[in-house]
């Protein structure tokens, strides 16, 4: 029974995370074309308006496909709002469901997404900051962020593991 609760809570937490990004994107005038639960091959889906909602084969994550040129043309503050929209919604859900499995999973998802791991929300915020500071894209600097973010994340995970 606990495994079922954890699985359903994880799916719901991932869904509201992506819906948080979608709401933030809409508020900032950035269009989205797809929201998917899972990665890899599409199993099924449906469309509402201009957004395709899909369920994919590998239950390892979720994503929203945004118009990146629109997003990058927005001010840094709006880019950060879009990147952190999912984290914000997970933190609200964690507070509302405090002490439950659903609350803990939302808290874990929010903090995991803040790590500067490639393609996570924390990494995307770091890239947005770098591009704003430099006034342009810089592949060497962005790859340095990607590599150092992975190292920082591993060190943090080892620290958390040792403190348990």
N, C-alpha and C positions, 0 to 999 in steps of 0.2 A: 504494500500500500504506500509506503514512504517513497519508493522509487517512482511510482506513478505520480505522486504529488510533486516530487522534484522535477520530473520530466515536464509535466503540465505547467508548473510554475516557471520553468526555464523558457518554454515556448512562449508563454504569455509575456514574460519579462522582455524577451527579444523583440516580440511584436510591438509592445508599447515603446521600446527604445527606438525602433525605426519610425514609428508613428510620431515620436517626439521630433526626430530629424525632419520628417515630412511637414509637420506643423510649423516648425521654425523656418524651413525653406519657403513655404508658402507665404509666411509673414514677411519674409525678406525679398519676395519676388523672384525666387529661384524655382524653375520648373523641375519636376521629377517625372520619370517615365516608368519606373519599376520599383516595387518593394518585394523583396524575396526573403523567405525564411529558408535557411539552408543554403548550401553552396553546390555547385556542379550542375548536373543534368536536371532540367526542369521536369517535374513529375506531373504537375497540373497547375492551373491558374485561371484567373478571371480578370476582367477589366471593368473598372468603374471610372468613368470619365476618361481622362488621358493617362491614367496610371494602371499598369498591369500588376496584379498581385499574384505571386508565384510561390509554390512549394517546391523545393529542390531536394535532390537525393541525399546529400550529405548534411546531417544535422550538426554542423560544426560552427555555425554562425548565421548572420543575416546581413542584409545590406539594402540600401536605397540607392537607386541610380539617379543621380542629379545631373543637371546640365552644368558641367564644370566650368565652361567658359562664362556662363552667367554668374556662377558663384564667385569665380576669381575676379570678376569685374566689380564686385560689391566691396564696400569699405571693410577693413579688417574687423570691425566690431560685428558686422552682419555675418561675415564668414565664421567668426567664433560662435555666434548665436546658433548658426546652422550646425556646426560641428559638435556643439555641446548640448543641443536640444535633446538628444536621446539620453545623455547622462542626467540632465535635469529631471526628465520625466521618471527615470529609474530612481533617483533620489527622493522624489515626491512619493512614488509608490512604496519605496522602502520605509519612509516615515509613516505613511498611512497604514501599512501592514506590519508595523514594528513588532518584532518577536515571533513572526511566523516564518515558515519556510519561504514563502513568496517574498517577504520583506528582506530576508537575508540574501536571496538570489538576486534581487534587484540591487542591493547594496554591492554585492560582489561584481555584478555586471557593470555597474557605474564605475567602480574603482578600476576594474580591469581595462575598461575603455579609456581611462585617463592615462594609462601607461603609454610611453612613447614608442610603442611597437608599430612596425610598418602597417599602414592602412587602418590603425585604430584611431579613435577620436583625438587622443593626446598627441599622436604623431601628426595628424592633420593640422591641429592647432599650431604645433611647432613649425611646420612647413609654412603655414599662413603667416606666422610672425617673421620667419626668416625672409620670405618674399617681400613682406611689407618693409622690413628694415633695409634690405638691399635694393628694393625698388624693381626687382626682376627675379627670374628663376635662376638658380645656380645648382646644377647637378652635383658638383663636388661637395658643396655645403649640405645639400639635402641628403646625399649618401652618407655624409659624416653624421648627420642627425640620426639617420636610420640605423647605422651601426652602433653609435653611442647609446641610442635609445634601447636597443636590444640588450646591450651590456648592462645599462642601468636597470632595466627590468629584471634581468637575471639576478643581479646583486640584491635588488629589493625582495625578490621571491625567496632567495636563500636566507636573507635576514628574517623575513616573516616565518619561514620554516624553522629556523633555529630558535626563534622566540616562542614557538608553540610548545 
